[in-house]
Every structure is written in structure tokens, then in C-alpha cells.
Amino acid sequence: MKTALLAAALFAQSLAAVAAEAPPLRYDIYVRGAFNGWGTDNVLVHQGKGIYQADILVSPGNHAFKIGSKDWAAEWVANPAASVTVKPGDAYPLVTEAGPEDYLFTKKTATFRFRVDVSDPKRPVLTVAQVDTPTAAAAADPHAGAGATATLTFPTWDGKEESARFSVRDPQAPLRSYAHSTTMQLRDPGPQATTYEEDAALPVVRSGNLAFDALFALAGHEMKLDSVKEIRDGNYNGGAAIPCDCFETGEKWHYVWTRDLSYAADLGLAMLDPQRVRNSLLFKLSGWRAGLTKAPQVAGTPDGLQVVQDTGSGGSWPVSTDRITWAFAAEEVLKTLPADERAAFATQALHALANTIENDRIAAFDRTTGLYTGEESFLDWRDQTYAKWITDDLAAMASSKALSTNVGHYKALTLAAQLAREQGDKARGKRYETWARELKRAINARLWLDDAGMYSSLTAPHFDGAPLHKFDWLGQSLAVVTGVADGARAQKILASYPHGPMGAPVIWPQQQDLPVYHNRAMWPFVTGYGLRAAITGRNVAVADAAYDTLMRGAALNLSNMENLEWLSGQPVLLDEAHPNLIGPVINSKRQLWSVGAYLGMVIRDVFGVSTTRDGIEVKPFVTAKLRGGVFAGGDSIALYNLRLQGRAVNVKLRLPPVPAAGSSGYYAVERILVDGKPAGSSIPWSALDAHSDIEVQLGKLVEGSTAIRRVNADPYAETPAVFGPREPRIEGVARAGGTTTVTIAPADRQAGITYNVYRDGKLVAANVPAGAWTDKDKSGAACYAVEAQYTASGNRSHHSVPRCGGASVAIAATDPRVQAGVAIAPANARFAEPHLANWGQPADRFAVRDVRVTQAGDYAVQVRYHNGANQINLGISGGVKWLALKDESGKIVAQGVVQLPHARIEKANTPTVYSTPLAARLKANVAYRIEMSDFYNMSYLDSNRSFSAAGGVDGPSNRFDIYGVRLLRTNGIK
């Protein structure tokens, strides 16, 4: 007894000593990685003697992670130059600076203890070790005592089967409680079963198929889980909660992101909870910070209210310009809000959209092509969908034009035009209508590739500008559903875009040497838009593929996941032989836009219910495959308690007999009754009572299109059937005797690759071998790019870095002709040249006088710079400035916004980069003057006051180092 008491006393003293010991760090430190959404769920707790520790349950995969503080002010990695895969038990000294992610690989779900020894805070040491945990007791059967059960069985890519089982205790209950289990290994640690209940505030489905009813209830349940009173992100408000009756983005994403919210709302959420969507949309609007002096070129109202472009590539807007996807959600909310609430929101929406549109027109519109510049919408992980070299030149990504983003601008323009007309502003309505019409024409003229039967997803950047043979399902689908693609083009798109056995990938072809995320993946929300496009084009094969993908993904994963590997349908493809390729590298349950896609699939697509300004439309799309499969158990399916503008609506579809095996097509609507009275497919609000029943009799089977492109491959193999080649490189461009020789370096050592040569964005030679290629271009100022192509599949690479043959004039920052308000900083270990350091305060000015060219012609004017305000994938501090070129009389000969995005920082000899170019036509031997002044970026917005990094709590950041300017002779910037 005395021994036990003594031991207890010593243990208590030990705990007291640890508690009394001051931890070496004055802030909390976290393990942040792909297994926890890069959030702050896993704090390292001080154990005493400088040891910090966290035990984390980690699922199978190759998980990127870092040790970091809540605001990322502290960021520790094993090697600032390269990622390190940590081996359990080994010790890794950490460098206390930013760098690439480290990785932890595990073949099975296990608990790992992360220990960081900070006894020397300047040299922390990491160890990771697997921890043995007690074996859990066998789980009880979730379906025990069920009154009804159903099972969905799905074939796997490797010839096996996986199944999902559903049950209820009382199938006759008005609101059911479901149990749902799966045989598939889940992505995240946890039980192989879940339960959820139908909600009296949401619609329910009764289809005669318990599984179909349950999956709809699951989506409604997850919508409720994503409905929160507060949001948070480690980069905002010090990581503390921000009050907002909003939708958070998913289980691992606790903030409101503009594009995620907007697509989710458009797909399904706006119809079910318009007030919460409206609140979320308003959260994504912001005016100027207090005390800000607006540059004279900036457009819009004095308050600056506009849509926020979230943190991202190169420092956000206008490298990325898909903030205008806000319009997709706003349009749907405006159709669903009650009239008194609609009017106020419509005024706010037009105000914000107009300011956004007008400034995007200045900063991101290319008048030469009629297209908007900027990163692809949602495909915002540069390595995954762009050329490998683009991460070293984000200005090149900024100047490219993307299909999805341009269709988003089209939507914003058409909605703003409609709202302007409604609010009596005819001039503005006509202005935006004209811009929208011209943009639609430019998309079809510049991005349509007739040989592919699809739109190019993106163009090559400046000095090239060619539409690439790269394709994405979101962009194609948005073009169809917005009407940018006419009927014939829509049919070609639907027949041409590839589908694997589990569904359509988000990009085509896939890119080599990269893990699954956007690359090699299906995203349910993109599939939701593909389904909507298929219904628009009446393509039953593509629609059935989408129905299958959405139901399979939710059934086997017990949730509407963020993404899945596209050939296997797995939530993580564990490639043990190539751990760097494992993915999806992050994957969240109840991802908001996936939830919206599933709800929309049932309500808008199967039952055909959508809202209009004046009422609802009912246009169901039930295919023969659905009728003979999912809906084979009864003669009707019903959607109950759909609440729209204070009305509760029930919709019943009466089904024709089950079709013969092998039948194809969709069922035409034969008759619609509203409360027993005949009606058309467009039903005005006035025809609906507080409780109304809509009955739809489906009739004959209409043939529809069955054209679909099917592809397949081993998900573990990088084959030419589904991948594009690596991009080639131009080793040199030499001019001699009136001809130009372009030397093409091979893309890789594989056989069966030929090369296509582009001059100034136009194809001038196809299927040439690597090596020297000679061009008889007379100008001597052409810019060249090369792409690789597999001869077997026709899949193409991204283009090489463009190389130009024109003469250039370079003026260094140290040249006496340069005038600036900041001093020259000397060269140092990281930056090998003297430069104008940290230039760019709003009042700063930069000028170069007496700039001359010896040959008249078209020139690209660029600033040579470095912007190290944040990492290339983060932040709000991309440089955005106004550049003007004036002649001897002071007349402006060229002016516009130039972008100077974040760039990589090396430990030594960090390379400089060039801004986006300003096009100018210059005369020989005339003295020109270059002037650069302020414009704005997202750090100027009030919503970013609490952002933790550059441009946030310490004030706006639109600063960078200037090394000089370059004037490059071209044949016109493409």
C-alpha cells in the first residue's frame, strides 16, 4: 500500500514538474497534412524537456505533411530543397523555414506518434513511429433487426465486386432512419458503416428502391452537417471562429470558398436553402479597406464592393479570375428567394457583379483574342494540369486563357445584363449583353478544336497562345449548359469526351509523374455538370454513366466524397511501387459541391424540377436503364416535401412498364397535373398552393443519343492510351541567312512520339522528328513552341516554353535612366544582382526614360522582377500594377495592367522572372518613357484584413523587387 501511495505521489510530482516547466515555444505547433485537411486538428502537446507530441490515426496512403504554426509563420520541413519520405523510427532534423512537403507512407490504417524535440528551438528534430493500439472489438451488425434491406453491388476494375447495404427498421415511417454499410476499404479511418436520418425540413424520396431513397437522405444529411453557425481557416482571424450562418466546404475544409460554394449552390443547394447560400455569397463580397486610396485606373463604385478571389496561385487575382463563378450561385438564389428577399439581394448582386466585371475587363481581358485570361476554374493546382515549367513562370499561366473561366465570365455578364434591365439600367444591360455576345463568339472562334470535337481547355501563354489539345469535363459541360456551345457542338462534345469504366475524368489526357488529385481523378461535382450537359444534349449514354458514377461513389464511400481515382473508382489508389503517385492526395467527406451534385441529380435531373423567376419547370429525365434497374421495383417514384418559396410541393412520376432488356432512350412526358388539373412543364408560382401535388405521367421511350467514347487502362500504368507525353523543350532558336533553325529536344526516350511546331501560335509543321527544324520565316521576330504527340493514341503534351527570335532591349534597375522611390539593394546570397527592393507601395513610382529601339515593330514590354511575398500556391499578394509607355510628346502609346505573381525563392542565386507583357507598337530611334504605378490586388479588400500572411494583418501587399525591364520584338503578342 505504501509503495502504491509513493508511486502515485511521485507521478503527481512528475506531472506538476512538467506543468511548471515553461515550454520552449511561445506558440502552438501542429502536424498539418493531407490526412487532416492541412488544418489545425492535431496540435503537438508539450510533454516536458522540449518534447512535443501528437498521436494521429492515419489511413493508407502517401501523405504530405508539414510541421507548422496556426498562421504558418513557423513552417518546418526536413529539407527546404526537396520532399523527404520519413521512415518510422528515424530522426530528421528540421529546417525552420518554408519548403516542400514531407511524406509519410503507410500500407494500412495505423496510429502514428509524431514527436518533435525542440530542446534546441533552432534545430528541432522530428521522429515518427507507429504506435500499437488495442484491437477494437468486432463491430456490431448495423443492420440487425432491420425491417427492410437493400444491397447495391458494383464490379471493380480488377474483376472483383464491392457492395453497399442499406436498411431501415420501419420502412413505413414518414421519416426513416437508415443504416448503411460498405465492403470497400474507406479512405479515412473509421467504421465501415454509418447511420443517418431523414429531416422534416428537407424533401424525401420514395422510389420503391430503399438504396436510392437512402442515398438521397445521405446527401440531405450531409448538407445539414455542412450547414454551420461559424467558419474557420488557419489563415484567417488567427484561426479563431468567424460567425456566419453559412455552408462550410467539407469535413476537412471549414471555410467558405467562392468557387466551391458557387458550383455547389448552382447544382442543388440554392433550391433547398437559398437563405444560407445567400449568406455565404455575401460573405464572399468585400469592399476596400478603410483609408485606401484607389488608383485612377481602377473601375467601379467608391466602396469597391466586389467578389473575392480566394487565396491561390501566384497570389490570387488576376492570376486566377474564376471569382466570377459567384454568378452561377447568385442566379439560382435569385430564382428561389421569396420576392421581398430577392429584391434586396438582386441590388447587392448587380452592385458587386458590376464592380467585378468592370475591373476584370481592365486587368484580365485580352482585346486581341476577345478572351479573359487566368487559371482554369477549380483546376488550381498548377502541377496537375499545366506544363511542368509553368510553376517557374506563373506570369505565363496568368496570360493563358481557360475555357471554364471564360464560360464563367459569360455567365456573369448575362446575369448582370438581366439584373441591370430589371433595375432600369438599360445602358448597362446593353453593354453587358454586347460583351457576353462577343465573348461567346470568341470562345467558339478561338477555343473550339474541330479535329477533337471539343473545346480546348486552355491556351498556351503569351508568345504562343495556341489552343492546346488539353480538355476538361467541367469546361466542356459548362459550355453546353450555358448555351455557349450550340446544339451541334454540344453533341460532338458529349460523344467525344472520354469515359472510363467508372466515369469521366476531370481532365484529358492525364499527365505523367503526378499523383492523383485533379489529374487521374473523377470529381462528383464535375460529373454533376456532365450529367446536366448530357440531359441538355439528350445523350442517354453519357447521362447513364453519370448516374452510375454519382450513385456508386456515395454508396461505397458512405459519403459524397471530394474526389476518386477515375479508372478504379477508389478513394485512394495505393501504389506501393510508386508512393509519390498515390492519391487522391487529399479527399474530404461531405464535400459541399459533391453534396450539391447528388441532391441536384435527384431533384433537378431525375425528377426534373428546377426554379425560374416566375415559377418552376418540370422536365424529368428518366432513362430506360434507370427504369429497368434502379426503378424496376414499382410503377412510380415520388419526391415529397420540396419546399419552394413557402410552398411544400410533392412530385410523383408515374412510370411506363419496365422496358425490354437492352432498350435505350429516355421517357417523354405525356401529361402533367397540378393538384389534379392539366398543366404544362412551366408552372407559375400562382398555380401552386401552400401544399401542391404535381403528377407526371411518363410516356413513350425516345431514342436519344447513345454516342460515348470509352477508354480503359490499368490504373497503375502510365500508358499512351490515357496519358499525354511529357512536354518537349526547345534547345535553341538560331537565325542565319534568312532562315530560323529550331532545335527540338525529345520529350522523353519513349518510341512512338512525333513533334508539332507552332510559330506565333499557329501550327506550321506536324509530325516532325526531334532535332533541327528549319523555318523560312522572313520577320526574324517569330516565337516558337513545340508539342509532343503519341502516334498511337494521338494524345498530346503541353507546349514547350516558347522561344522567340526577335531582338530585345534590356535595361537593368541600376541603369541611370531608371527613376524609383526606393534605393538599390546590393546583391546577396539569394539574389545575385542589385535590385530595387520591396518596391510597390501605393505611392511608389517607377520610370525609365530615353528607351529606344533600333527597329520599328511590335514589342512586348516586360518588367524583370522577383516577388517572394508568399509561396507560389498561396496568398493574396501577387503584384498587380499599371504600366504605361509614352512617346517624346508624352502621348500614351500603350498602357494596361501587368502581373508580377509570386515566384520561387532558392537558397542561392534565385532566378528573376518576367511580368506579363504589355503590347506596344514602337517606332525606331524614338525616345520612349516607361512608367509603372499602382493598381490593386486582393490584399486591398477589407475581407483580407485578418489574413495571416503578406497582405493581411500588416496591411496591403503589392510589392516586389525590380531588376529591370525588357522590350522584346515580336510579331504581335499572341
Protein Blocks (a to p, Z undefined) as FASTA:
>chain_A
ZZmmmmmmmmmmmmmmmmmpccfbfbdcddddfknoopakbccddebjhiacdddddded
ddddddddfkomaccdfblkbccdddehiacddddbdddddddddfbdcdddddddfkbm
mlccddddddddddddddddfkgoiabdcddddddfkopacddddddfblmbfbacdddd
dfbdcfbgcdfbdcddddfkbccddehpaklmmmmmmmmmmmmmmpcfbdcdfkgghlpa
cddddddfbjklccdcfklmmmmmmmmmmmmmmmlmmmmmmmmgccddehiacdfklgcj
fklpacdddedehhiaakbaclmmmmmmmmmmmmmgcfklmmmmmmmmmmmmmmmmmmmm
mmmpcfknopaedddehiacfklmmcfklmmomklmmmpccfklmmmmmmmmmmmmmmmm
mnopaklmmmmmmmmmmmmmmmmmmmpcfknopacfbdcdehilpacdbddfklmmmmmm
nomacfklmmmmmmmpccdfkbccfbdcddehiacfkgopacfklmmmmmmmmmmnopak
lmmmmmmmmmmmmmmnopacfbdcfklopabdcdfklmmlgccfbdcehifklmmmmmmm
mmmmmnopacdfklccddddddfklmmmmmmmbcbdcdehiaeehiacddddddddddde
hiacddddfbdceehiacdfbdcfklpcfbdcdddddfdddfbjabdcdddddfkbccfk
lpccdddddfbdcdeehiacdddddfblcehiacdddeehiafbghiaedjdddfbfnlp
accddddddfklopacdddddddfbdcddddfklmkbccfbdcddddfklmbdcdehihi
fkbccddehiacfbgcddddddddddfkbcfkgcjkbccdddddddfkopafbdcddddd
dddddfbhpacdddddddddddehiacdddddddddfklpmklmmpmbghilnopadddc
dfbdcddddebiZZ
